[in-house]
Amino acid sequence: MTLIDTSGNYGNGRSEQFINQIIANQRERIFLVSKVEGDQVSGDGIARACAASLARLGSEYLDLYLLHWPVPSAQFSGVVAAFEQLRAAGKIRAWGVSNFSVGQMEDLFRVPDGHRCATNQVPYSLNNRGIERDVLPWCKQHNLPVMAYSPLGGDNNLVVGDRTLAQVGTIHGCSAAAVALAWVIRSGSVIAIPESGSPAHVKENAVALSIALTPRDLQTLNAAFPGPFGAT
């Protein structure tokens, strides 16, 4: 609930500048995540991008720094070395990747210190369950938490208006959004990072933490939103 996810390229840095105002005087309460772009990884680009993000955020460190999109596998060793240098210098506390496939994760783990990757941030929601085919099992096997972005389906494909979700929400006395988030985090190994545009929305999201979906609930949701293996 205290995680803030941003990137140096969101609004050309304006997102980080805005967050600076929000987290002032309460930095220690926040788990702060930002990202570096693939076209910034050569030379000392990652160090410079991180320094620029920290300056805009008004923070001395990031809790997590992610490579926003995959780069060619030949560049992984340089990326990891740059991340590890930032970690050793206290500029970041952990690093990870985003939008990586299983093949890319395997290539990453083959380079020195590649296994220090803290997470893979990927899209995952009831209506976007593709990672269940390969990425999610691989990450579970390697004890690597998945960070799910667009856990409500994304701006153009939100699941919150779905009738089945509303019915399950009625049973639990909560919103459809809370049910959708509870489903995403049901295993305990997936972190959901929904967008939150208002305090009321944040409180609605928080309800997901106290919902225990029953086997019957899961069966109902699987029937309404079949995954890559069909409804089970």
N, C-alpha and C positions, 0 to 999 in steps of 0.2 A: 504493500500500500504506500510505502514511502519511496518507491523507485520512480525516478524521472528519466525518461529516455529521450534523447535528442541526437542531433548530428551537426557537424560543422557546416553542412550544406543545406540544412533546413532554413529556408528564408535567407540564404546567403549569410548565415551566421546570426541573423536577427533572433532566431529561436533561443540560442544560447544567451544572447544579451538580455532577452526577456526573463529567462530563468534566473539569471544573475539577480534581478530585482526580487524574485520570489524567495530565493534561498538565503538571501543575506541574513546574517545573524542566527541561522538555524542549519548551517551546512552539515553538522554532525548527525542531524536527524534524517538526512536525505541519502539515498543510494543513487548516485549520479552516474548515468551512462551516456557516453557520446561515441561518435563513430568517425573513422577516417575513410576517405574514398579511395577506390582502386587506382586512380590517376595520381595519387599523392604518395605512393609507396616507394618510389625510386629514390636513391641517395639518402639524404636526411629528411625526406619529405614527411615521414610519419612523426618524427620529433618536432618538426616545424608546425605541422597540423595540430598536434597535441598542445603545443605551447599557445597557439592561436585560440584553440577552444578554451583552454584554461583561463586565458586572459579575458575572453568574452564572458565566461561563466563567473569570473571573480573567485576562482577556487584554486587551491594549491595542488589538488589531485583529483583524479577521477576514480570512482570505485570500480568501473568497468569500461574498457575501451575496445570497440569492435571494429573489425574490417567490414565495411558496409556491404560490399559485394565481392565475390571471388575474383582473384587475379590468376594468371597462369601459374600452374603448380611450380614451375621453375623459380618463381619469385617467393615461394612460401618461406624458404629458409631466411631470406633477408627480412621479410615481414616479421617473423617470429623473433629474430635477433633484435630488431628495432623495438618490438613490444617488450622484450625482456630487459633491454637497457632502460626503458621508461619505468618498468616495474622496480628495477634495482635502484633507480634514482628517486623512487617515491612519487613519481608523477602519476602513476596509475597503480591500483592495487590488484587488478586482474585484467586479463584481456581475453577476447574471444572473436568469433567470426559470425557472419550473417549470410543467410541464403546459400549455404554450402550443401552440396550433395554428399552422398556416402563416399563416392570415389574421391572427392576433394578432401573430405575429412580423413580418409585413409592416407592420402598423399601428405596431408598436414602432419599426421601423427608419425610419419616416417622421418621428418626433418628433426634436427636437434631441438629439444625443448618444445616440440609441437604438441606433446601430450599435456603441456601446461594450459592449453586452451580451456577456458572456464565454461563456455556455453556456445551453442549454435542458435542464433536467433532466426526463426523461420516463420512463415505464415501457417497458422493452424486454427481451425474453428470447425464447428459442426458441419458447415457446408464446404470446407476445404480440408479434407482429411488425408491428402496425398502422402504426407510424411509417415503415416502409419505403415506404408508399404515397405519403407527401407530406412529412412533417416531416424525415425523415432526408435525402432528396435536397435539400431546401431548405437545410438546415443545411450540407451538404457544399458546395453551390453558393456559400454565403456564408462559407465557411471557419470555420464556427462548430462547435466540438466539442459533441457530445451527451453528457450525463451520464445513464447508464442506471441507474434505480433498479429494484429487484426483478429483477435480471438472472438470477435462478434461478427466476423465475416468481411470486414472492410467497408469503406464508405459506400460503395456502389452495390453491395450485396449483403446488407445487414440481415441477420437472422432474427432480430428482436421482434419483428412483426409476425413471426410464425405462430400458427394456431396451436400446434403441439407444444411448443415451448410455453405458451401462455397457460395451457392446461396443466402442465407439470408445475409451473409457477404457482398456480392457484392451490394446488395440493400442499405446497411448501409455504404458502403465504408470502411469495416474493415475486419479483419481476421476471419477465422472460430473459432479460439480459443477465440477471444473477444466475439463472439456471444454465444459460449458455457458458458463462464463465466457470461455474462449478463443474461443468462437464469437462472443460479444457484442463482444469487443474486436478481432476479426479484421481490421477495416479500418484500425485505427490512429487513427480519428477519433471513437471512442466510448470513454468512460470508464465502467467498471463500478464500482458501489458496493454490493457485496453485504454483507448483515449478517454479522457474525462474532461468535459467542457464546463462543468459547474460543480459546486459543492454537493448538490443533490444527486448528481450523477455519480460522484465519487462514493457517496454513502450507499447508493444503490448497488454499485459494484462490490462494495465491502461485504454485503450480505452473502455473496458467493462463498466466503470463507467459512460460513457456519452451516452451509447446506450439505447434507449427506444424501446424495442421490442413491436410491434403492436399486437393486437389480431390475425391478420392474420399470423404474424410471429410465434406466439405461437401455432396456429393451425397447421401450417406446421411442426414445430418441434415435436409437439405431435404425428402427424401422422408418422413421421420418427422414433421417439423414444417413443413408447407407454409405459406408466408407469404401475404400478400395477393394475390400473383400466381401462387399455386399452386406445386407442386413443380417445381424447375428443375434 
